[in-house]
Amino acid sequence: MLQIKNLHAGVEGKDILKGIDLDVNAGEVHAIMGPNGSGKSTLASVIAGKEEFELHQGEIVFEGAEISELDPEERAHKGLFLSFQYPIEIPGVSVTNFIKTAINETRKAKGLDDMPASDMLKKIKEKADMLEIDRKFLSRSLNEGFSGGEKKRNEIFQLAMMEPKLAILDETDSGLDIDALKVVANGVNKLKSKDNAVIVITHYQRLLDYIVPDHVHVLMGGKIVKSGGKELAHKLEAQGYDWIKEELV
Amino acid sequence: MAKFTEDDLKKELETKEYEYGFYTDIESDTFPVGLNEDVVRAISKKKEEPEWMTEWRLESFRYWKEMIEPEWANVHYNKPDFQNISYYSAPNKKPKYDSLDEVDPELLDTFNKLGISLDEQKKLAGVAVDIVMDSVSVTTTFKDTLAKKGIIFCSISEAIKEHPELVKKYIGSVVPQKDNFYAALNSAVFSDGSFCYIPKGVRCPMELSTYFRINQAGTGQFERTLVIADEDSYVSYLEGCTAPMRDENQLHAAVVELVALDGAEIKYSTVQNWFPGGKDGKGGVFNFVTKRGLCEKNAKISWTQVETGSAVTWKYPSCILKGDNSIGEFYSIAVTNNYQQADTGTKMIHLGKNTKSTIISKGISAGKSQNSYRGLVQINSRAANARNFSQCDSLLMGNECGAHTFPYIEAKNKTAQVEHEATTSKIGEDQIFYCNQRGIDTEKAIALIVNGFSKEVLNKLPMEFAVEAQKLLEISLEGSVG
């Protein structure tokens, strides 16, 4: 589904990502872990197409096509979803209106008509229930005055509504208490299928107890320095990152 | 039949070419340029006005001659040469043509671009409307319904002839002839405009809008509007149209006077989309308008405006809260793009006790434009327990535009409560990226953000207008982010 080859990217000519290789197949969950400043969020942004990052070398192939020249919305239309670490506020635009626009714009890009209002409402209700989201929440301005937990839950709500092929969850666990974490993880698990894939970016093992990864990668200094199964995450939780650094020396 | 439906609107708005306005060259009855007492007399004569009106105009002209153009606004432009303007230009009154086939194809083309119905096209072009058509026309139905309630709704010229007692009593009562330079000029040379009278206790059963659109064709650059809501009556009045008006007249100086007698309510909504000038800042309309309403006891006036057009805007719809317990409201969205300049806001003059006013102003600046809010809240010494709440928000797009706020507060009564809130924000790349990532392209993302920003004001517009206005905001800001 996603093949990243020798990816070098950064800002102002400087590489933050220094040669990333990553293969994600349908049906898989990948976890990317690493200390602060290792390039985890940059990787998420580069895959999603954030303009401030330049791609210096390498390629990003999604669903068989090179996407690094595409606009972020075109990548989204192909089924790429990024759950933001810091979701953005848009005052005066309700959660419902925003997701409705997102879905219909995506449909439009595929040559489809707007989703009928009744279908939209049904879907909203279903997904909101799944994530235990209060109906009143949906008419609030997007992310405005939301608590950290509400913001993250709203990201996963959007994920549930958009039904992407590949979801990248950037630090979705930060700001969530344990109950909210369970609800969110449970939501992600329900959405998982053999046809889609998830990349979980996290500092902590905690989330991975609920969203169990097939592969764990350690990102350090802009490179994937170690990959393994879920047991790698446990080892990192217990021992930190120093032992990997030592291995590398 | 000629009802302007939402579908018509959609069609109209899909035609993006008119983003830059349109231009038609149609013969009309036009005076030579220049302004003096003879010209004022000639205008009055042309309109077959009674003596008192002619005198009123002349008096205004004499005031105007002594006045100088105001320069305090935060706008810069080359002053018009007032002796190089033609002060009268009217399309022929009589039907010019027997069928649409005879009408200038250029004009018809313009109408089609705007998605104007055939029926309406005939009216606008001055084609004789046959009897069958007329019997079902909106205008006639409209007039019948209104007449049954005793509502007078006609052109100001007609009102001067048919209802001189009302016009004589109220014209200039809210905006005096010598109020300001442009008001004096308008009083001297106003071409036409609308008159509306709602009798005591009558609730006007419809938004006065569709009719206006038709009625508006042919009103000139100096428009005069007078709305009188008698005791305990209600009217919602819609002015303007989202269709852009490319106009040879560079200067527009309208006057609008609203009179809300005891217990009456007037809602006055405007969408203004005159030619803003080219992307290079050349051309465009100067819009110097005086709009003011007078509230008697327990009366209420709400101004709602969406201003997207004109190269230079100078406009302060105001309320004089004369009567006790009267209420004034001002809701505004002003969009400036490219080289547009807007200096707009309101004045709330609290004279009566327990008077209340609310000001919500949303300024959106893009391109190299300058957008200023200028507002005065004045609490008179007798206005015990007066309250005002003002909120001025500015949204900036890009790095070359400007937003300015000039709030003036004069409180002469200790019991007054005046609140002012202001925010300035910028559409951030992060906001756009967030939308992009959800499949929403940049253009649509801006529209979404701008609509969210303007929501409190858009919500104040009558339903049909709100949809138009929302679309208009999108069109006005198209291409403003690279």
Interface residues (C-beta under 8 A of the other chain):
Chain A: A48 G49 K50 E51 E52 D71 P72 E73 R75 A76 H77 F81 L82 F84 P87 I88 E89 I90 P91 G92 V93 N97 F98 I99 T101 A102 I103 E105 T106 A109 S141 L142 Q158 M162
Chain B: G428 E429 D430 Q431 F433 Y434 C435 N436 Q437 R438 G439 I440 D441 T442 K444 L448 I449 N451 G452 F453 S454 K455 E456
